[in-house]
Amino acid sequence: VIFSNFNFNFILLAIGISALVLVSAYSGLRIGWMSYGRLNNQIQSYQSLRGGFSGLAKDLRNSFLFNASDNRSIAFSGTEKEMFFTTLVKSRNKEGLSFVEVAKVFYKLEEKNLLRAYIKGKDILSPDIKPEYEVFLADLTSLAFSYATKEPNEASPLSWKDSFSDKTALPQAVRIKLTQNMKGFPAVTLTKSVLIRDGL
């Protein structure tokens, strides 16, 4: 009887230890999986942010002053929260072949989203066509555009302003500073200066 009780107690002890080990292992795996999920979400958000910066920078680097043969023109215009200008973009025809065409691109901050819209080809000079905006970057807590100009004296440093309205020139560069919320993590702030003209 004593031997049987010993075996029974030993079995109960073994079951208890096994259960404790399983619970600990499950808790560790669950915490690890949750941490991986949060980190993965942060990486995806950061990559999306970097991709947005890259697309915006490409539009700015391809920007130019548009002058039509009938003297109609499109200048670069920008404020702290929005800007528009003409640029070159890749498009595809009905046969699926890619080509480069002129486009008027619009960026503006609305609530917590940076919106973008394109008007392409011959429609860029039509006052009746309104831009159709799409969300370009979401969950922003702040965004600011600033524009670099150079004084006539070439030795002078760049002057940064929160608006640009010169109809005869492009800014030397555009600086974008934004802060985006990251779920479960501190907000991320990124700043990028995009060179538009040579000589910076």
Disulfide bonds with the S-S distance in Angstrom:
none
